[in-house]
Amino acid sequence: MKKFDVLVVGELNVDIILDNIQGFPEVGKEIIAKDLNMTLGSSSAIFASNLSTLGAKVAFIGKVGKDSFSDFVKDSLEVKMVNTDAIISSSEYKTGLTMVMNYGSDRANVTFPGAMEHLIENDIGSDILVNAKHLHLSSIFLQTGLKKDIIALFKKAKKLGLTTSLDPQWDPAEMWDLNLPELLPHIDVFLPNTVEICNLTGCIDLFSALDKLKPYANIIVVKDGENGAHLWDTNKLITKPAHLNDNIVDCIGAGDSFDAGFISQFIKGRDLEYCMEIGNITGAINTTASGGTSAFASIEAVKEIAIKKFSFNFSS
């Protein structure tokens, strides 16, 4: 018996979210934001927190500093029943932070990576991997210490019998330098959005990007905002429509919440189309509250929002 359903490897930081901003910042000038919220940040942590709310047993490994932000990060994860025993605290580096300037359905981010850049593949031993059924990693381009050995990490996980998933997220350097032909054979579920998959492949549209990846990818799930999500599974393309929210609070973490919904069902062996349906509804639920985790207070709260806001019933 495995101790954890999912081991999440990833970046950890605090999000400071500014809302109702009067204009856009300019050098030498000052503008006003009417609202501020500090919440658990990082794609990986949002994914882990919301996946745990959805009922999975989740553990996290990442690197933080020894400061008040690290306490906030770990406390936030532990409140959501995510195991934090493997999180590494370093006195050498500060905990990462993202300043989020929120403009409705879009945003501008400034991130201080801090300790997250210094997690390396050797920090993730076989002793913790063997205790999990599934390995998930997000935001590889923010984790420069881990990125160079990402293929070795996923090879090790597969050799130990884990299923795997990867959400690459945005590349701040816009180099998009992942060796996909060598990496993707070891990824069971690849979870980019439409912009990311086009940048990673150098293609101008989703369909040409999929054609390029088909020879060596397994399952590809592409998040496409208001257009829903698309899934490529060896020989067919499936599209599922989005659940549209007519009163979006913000979209921070919506993609991570989609990932959490999808993987929550994938690890149960559910049909891939149902995995997509749950991904779409959890992504939509995310937009009903500020930040990436606020809407996921409990599984009961999630189901209530699904019914009342989107007329969606979770099956047993």
N, C-alpha and C positions, 0 to 999 in steps of 0.2 A: 504493500500500500504506500502511495506517495503522500507526503505530508502536505504538499501544495498542488493546486490545480495549475497555477501559472506563476512562473518566476519572471518578474519584469526587471530588465536591465536598462538603466537609463539615467537621464539627467534629472537633477533636482534643483528647484529654485522657487523663490517667492515671486508672485505676481503682484505688483502695485498697479491697480487699474484706475485710470482717470476717465471719467464720463462727463457728458454734457460740456465739451470743450468749446470755448468761444474762438473758433478759428483754428489755424495750424501754426505750430511754433516756427519762428524765424529767428535767426541769429541776431542778437542785440535787442530783441524785443521780448515782452512778457505778455502771456495770455492767461486766461482764467479757466479752470475746470470746476464745475459746480459740484461734482461728486467724486469720491475716492473710496476704493475698496481694496483691502489687502487679502489675498487668498492664496491657496496652494497653487503653484504654477508648475510648468514643465509638462510637456505632452505625456511623458512616461508616467508621471505621478498622477495626472488627471485620469489617464487610462487605468492605472492600478486601482485608484480610489473608486472609480465608478464601476469597474469590473467586480470589485469586492462587494459593493452595494447590490449588484445584480446576483450575488450568491456564490461566486467563486472564492476559493481559498487562495489568497494572493500573497506572495512574498516579494520584497524589493531589494535590489542591490544597486547602490550608487555611491557617490562621494559628496560630502558636504563639509563645511568648516565646523569650528567649535564656537558658535555664536548664537545670538538670539534667533536669527533666521533659520538656522538648522533645527533649533528646538521647535519652532513653528511648523516646519516641514514635517518632522517626525511625528509631532503631536497630531497634525492634521491627518496623516496617513493612519496612525494608530486608532484615531476616533472612528475611521472607516474600516477597522479590523484588518488593515494591511500589516503583515509581519515586517518589522524594520530591523530585525536582529543583524542582518547582513549589510546594512548601510554603514559605510566607512566614514568616520569623523576624523578630519585632519586639522591639526593646529597650524599647518603651513599655508592653507588656502582658505579663502572666504567662501561662504555659501553663495551660489548664483542668485541673480535677481533679474527680473524682466520688468521694465516700465512699459505699460500698455496704454497707448493713447487710443481710446475707443471712439469710433465714429460709426455708430449704428451697426450695419452688417459687415463693416470693414474696420481695420485698425492698423496702427503703426507701432512697432515694437522696438525697444532698445534693450538688448540683453547684455548683462555682465556675466560671462560663463563661470568664472571662479573655479571651484573645485571640480565641477562637472567635466572640465577638460582633462582631468588627471586620473580618471578611472581607466584602468588598462585591463587587457584580456586576462592577465595573470591574477587579477583580483577576483576573478570569477572561477572558482575551483570546481572540480568535479563533485566535491562533497555537497555543495548546495544544488548543483544541477540534477544530481540523481534523486533529489527529494521533490522534484517537480515533474509534472506531465508535459508542460508546454513552456516554451521560452518566447517572450516577446521583447522586442527592442524598438524604441522610437528615437527620432532626432539624432541620427548617427553623425550628421555634419557638425553638431554642437559638441560632440564627444571625440575630440581629435586624438586623445590618448588611446581610445578604443578602436577608432576607425581603421587604423592600419592593420589590425588583426581581426577584423570582423568576420572574415571568411573562416579563420581558425576557430573562432568562438562557435559559429553555427555548425561547423563540421563536428566539433566536440559534442555539441548538444544532440545532433542527429545520431552520432555514434552511441550515445548513452540512451537513445530511445525516445527523446522528446520530440513532439511536434513543435513547429516554429512559426513565428510571424515577425514581419518587419514593416514599420511605417517610417519611411526615410525622412519625411518632413523637409522643410525648406533648407537650402544651402546658403548661408549668409555670404559666402565668398562667390557664389554662383559659378562654381567650377563643375559641380555635379559629377565628381570623379569617383564613382563606384564601379568596381569591376563586376557588372551584372552577369555576364556569361559564367563567371566562376562562382558568384555568390548565390544567385537565384535557385540553382538546383538544390541548395540546402535550406531554402525558405519554402515552407508549405503554403503560407498565405502572405502575399505581398500587397501592401495597403497604401499606395500613394494616392494623391489626388490628381486631377487632370493636368494641372500646371506642372506638378512634380514629375509625372511620368513622361511628359513631353520634353522637359528639360533634361531628364536623365538619359533619354534615348536620342536627343537631338532631332526629334520629329515635330512636325507642325500640328498634328492632330492626334486624338486618342487612338483612332483605328490604325494608323501607320505605326504608332508607338507599340500597340499590342502585337502587330505583325512582327515587329522587330524582336519582341521578347518571347514570343510563342515557342521558339525552338528550345529554350532552356528554362522557362518558368513553369511553375506548377499552377497554383490558383492565384489569379490576379484580381484584386478588388479595387476599383477606382472610384473614389468619392468625387461627385460632380455637383456639389452644392444644391441649388434649387432643382437641378435636373435629376437628382437622386443618386444612384450608384450603378456601376456596371461591373459585371463579373465575367471573367474569362476562365473557363475550366476545361482545359485540354482540347476541346473541339467545338465549343459553342459560346456565344456571348449572350448574357442575360442582363437586362436592365430593369431596375425596380424604381418606381417614382418616389420622390421625396414626400414627406409629410410637411406641408408648408405652415409656418407660423406667421399669422398676420400681425403679431405684436412682439417682434423680436426684442429681447433685452440686450443681448449681444451674442456673438458667435464664437466667443473664446472657448476652445476645447470641443467644438462640435464634431470635428473629425476624430478626435481622440475618443469621444463618447460613442461615435459610430463604431470605432474599432472595438471598444469594450463590449458593445452589444453583439457584434458579429462573433468575436472570440468567445463570449460567454456561451454561445450555442455551438460553435465549432468544436470546443473541447468536450461537448456532450455527444458529438457525432450526429448532430442534427443536419437535415437537408440544407444544402448551401443556399437555396432560395429563401428558406426561413431565416437563416443566419443574416442574409441581406435585409430582410424585413425588420428584424430586431435591430440591426445596425441603423437603419433609417429612422426608426422611431426613437431610439436613444439619442441619435444625433439631433433630432428635432426637439426632444425634451430638454436637451442641454441649452437651447436658445431661449428658454422661458425664465431663466434666472441669470444673475451676473456671475461671471467667472465660469471655470470649467466644471466645478463640482457642486455648486449650490443647489442645483435642481435634483441632485441625487442624495437627498437626506436619508432616505430609506427605500427599500424595495416597495413598501406600501405607497410611499409618496410618488415614486416613479410610475407605478401602475395607475394611481389616481390621476396624474397629469396625462398619461396616455389616453385614458378613457374620456376625461372631461374636455381636454384641449384638442385631441386628435381622433377621438372615437375609435381607439385601438385597444383591443383586448389581448393581453399576453396569454398564450396557451400554456397549459401545465407542462 
